[in-house]
């Protein structure tokens, strides 16, 4: 039996340290995370329901938003239920295979979300800078192709990162995290992990910096186009179509770049926990709130749905 198989046979499960070992804090976190999880589920399901129900929302922008909501739903469900169980459990363990699947799924969905934000920025660029050709450029086939490409890119990158992570011989099984996360698992290895860290950096560049560059390019052109609009009302309307997406982009890319691509420090492990918590629960919860509260069309669709329910009642 080779070294890798010996290690895998020994590490049959992992122990997750979680966010805190203090029982009172764990109870508080359980209530907080449960509320956030329920808001995430309700908010994203509502977005999907409204987009499907209202024909006015059958446009490329809302198509990408519905894909983003679906990804957020899956992302929250890949981590939050386990977190809730572990917060009430004395022994916070996860089987080896479950850990590997969780890492793969969360990485895949996180990568897909970054690519989707890039695709959504391109959609807004075409809408603002080429409004007369928007329906020709962003037709159904292009939208489906972009969405599929985002998902394929996210899942392919995750497969590569998951394989090289779990091929490492592991000396320990105590993970300083609330979920199976790449760097937290790599720290358990009893061999040099320089190659893995280089691959994580390359993966981060592809998944974070490339979509971020597309976002910066798109919004740079959008700002120039908006400033050329002669009327103040026209500039306000054009910016309004992009404001919600820009808020989500700044929130997501800012947190990741600061945590993963910034200088390493002794608090890096705790920082990784916070950014993982942000993407697992906070971002999926805030996305539907940002897109709905700042969007007149979504609010209009919501009011229309409420009127239909009242009429039926």
N, C-alpha and C positions, 0 to 999 in steps of 0.2 A: 504494500500500500504506500502511495507516495505521500509527501509531506502535506500537500493540500487536502487529501482525503482524510489523513489522520486528524488534521485540525478540524475539518468539518464534522467528523464523527464525534469529537470531543465537545465542540461548541454546538450543542443541540438546541440551546435557547440563549437568549440575551436578557439581561436584567437592565431595565431602564430606570435611571435615577429620577427622571421627571423634573418638574419645576421647583418642587420644595419637598422637604421631609417633615415639615411641621404639620400636624394633623389639622389644626385650626385653619392654616393657610390653604391646605388642600381642599377643605370643605368650601372655603370662600371661592377658590379657583373653580371647583366643580360647578357651583351655582353660576358664576360668571361665564364660564365656557359653555355651559348648557344654554344659557340665554343667548349668547352669541351664535351658537350652533343653530338654534331654532330660528333666530332672525335671518340667518344665512339661508336656511332651507326655504322659509316662507318668501323672502325677498327674491331669490333667484327663480323659484317656481312661478312666482307672480309675474316676473319679467317675461319668462318663457310663455306663460299663458296669455298675457296681453299682446305680445308680438304675434302669436298665432291667431288670436281672436280678431284683432283690428287690422283690416286691409291697408290702412294708411301707414302701418309700420312694416309693410312688406317691401322694404328697401334694403340696399346693401349694408347701410350703417346698422340697421337693426338686425339684419341677418348675422353680422359679426358679433353684435351684442348678445344675441341668443346663444351663439356658440360659446362666447365667453362665460355666460351664465351657466351653461351646461358644464363647462370645464371647472368652474368654481364650485358647483354642486358636488362634482366627483372628487375634487381636491379636499373639500371639507369632510366628506364621508370617508376618505382614505385615512384620516388621522383622528378627527374629533371623537368618534365613538370609542376608540381604544383609549384615548386620553381620559374620557369620562369614567370608564371602567377602572383604569389604573389609579385615578384619584381616590377611589373608594376601596382600593385593594391594598392589602399589606405587602404582597409580593407582586411587583410589577415586571412580569416576564412576557416575552414574546418568542415563539418558536423560530428557529433559524429560517425556515422557508417563508414564514409569514413576514419576517423582517426583510428578507430579500424582495418579496413582492411589494411590500409597503414602500421600500426605497425606490423600486422601479416605477411604481405608479405615481408616487408623489413627484419624483424628478420629471417624469414624462408630462404630467399635467402642468407643473410649474414652467417647464420649457415651452410647452404649447401656448401657455398664457402670454409669455414674453413675445413669441412670434406673432400671436394674434394682435397684441397691442401695436406691433409694427405694421401689420396688415391694415388695422383700423386707422392708423396714421396716414397710410397711403390712400385709403378711401377718402379721408377728409381732405387730403391734398388735391385729389382729382376733383372733389366736389367744389372746392373753393377756387382752385386755380384753372380748372377746365370745366366750368359748369355746363357749357353747351354740348360737350362731348361726354358728359358723365355717364349717361345711360348706355352709351355705346362702349365706353371703356370698361365700366364696372357692370357688365352683364352677368347673368346667372352663372354661366360657365366659369368665368373668371373668379367670381366670389367662391364658388364651390372648390375650384382649384386652389385658391389661396388658403381657404380654411383647411382643406385636406393636407396641403403642404405644411401648414403650421403644426398639425397634429403628427404627421409623419416625422417632421424634423424633431419635435419634442420627444417622441417615443424612440426614435433611432438614437438620439443622443443619450437618452436615459439607459437604453440597453447597453451601450458601450460602457458607460460609467458604472452601471451595476455589475457587469461581468468582471471588470478589472478590480472592483472593490472587493467582491466576495471570492475572488481567486487568491487573495492574500491569506497567508497562514496567520491565524489569530491566537494570541497568547492569553487574552482575557475575554470575558463576556459581559462586563459591566459597562454599559453605554451611558455616558454623561449627557443624556438628552431625554426628551419625552417621546421621541419617535426614532425610527431608524433613518439616520441622515448620513450622507457620504463621509464627511470629515470626522464625524463622531465614531463611525465604524473603522475608518482607516487608522485612527489612533490606537486601536486594539491590536494592530499587527505587530509581530515580533521580528520583522525584517525592515530593511530600508524602504521607505514609501515615497522616495523622491519622484519616481515615475508616476505614481498615482497623483501626487500633488501637481505635477506638470500637466497631466491629463485633465485634472479638475480645472486648472487655470485655462487650458485651451477650450474646454467645454463652457466655462464661464464667458470667455470671449465670444464664442459662437452664439450662445443662447442669450447673453445679456447685451454685449456691446454692439453686435451687428443689428439687432432690432432697435437698440437705442440710437444708433447712427441713422437708421432709416427714419426714426421719429424726429430726430433733430433736423435732418434734411427737410422732411415734409413740413414741419412746423416753421422752419426758417422761410421756406417758400410761401407758406400760408400767411405769415405775418407780413411779408412784403406785399402779397396780393391784397390783404385787408387794408393796409395803409394806402393803397392806390384807389380804394373805393371813395368816391367824392362825398357821399352823404354819411353823416354820423350814424343815422339809423341803419344804413346798409352795413357799415363796419360793425356795429353792435350785433346785428343779426348774424353776420358771417362768423364773428368770434363766438357767439352763443352756440353755434353748431359744433364747435370744437372744444369749448371750455370743459365740459364734463370729461371727455376723453383725456384731455391734457392733465386734468387733476388726477385721474387714475394713473396715468403714465408717470407723472412726477412722484407719486406716492410709491409705486411699485419699483421703478428703476432706481429711485433715490435710496430706498432702504437696502436694496441688494448691493448696489455699487459701494455704499458706505460700509456694509458689513463684510462682504466677500472680497472686494477688490481694493479695500483700503488697507492701511498698515496693520500688521498683526500685533496683538498685545496679549497680556495675560488674561484679559477679559474676553478674548475671542470666543471661547466656548459658550459663555453666557450670551454673548451677542448673537451667535448662531442660533441659540434657542429662541431668542426674541424674534429674529427675522423669520425663522421657521413658523413660529406662532402667528406672526403677522400674515404670512402667505396662506397658512392653513385655515385661519379663522377671521382675522381682521379684514384683510382685503376682500375675500368672498362676501363678507357681510356689508362692507362699505360700497362695493361696486354697484349693486342694484340701487342703494340709497342715493348715491351720487348721480347715477344716470336717470333716476326717476324724479327726484326732487328738483333737479335743475333742468328738466326736459318737459316742455309744455305738451309735446305730442304724447309722451308716455303718460303724463298726468291726465291728459284728455282721454286717452284710451281707458285709463283706470276709472274715471268718472262715468264714461260710457258703459263700462262693464257693471258698475254699481247701479246705474239706472236700469239696465236690463234685469238685474237681480231683483230690484224693487218692483218692476213691472210684473215679473213672474210671481212675486210674493203676493 
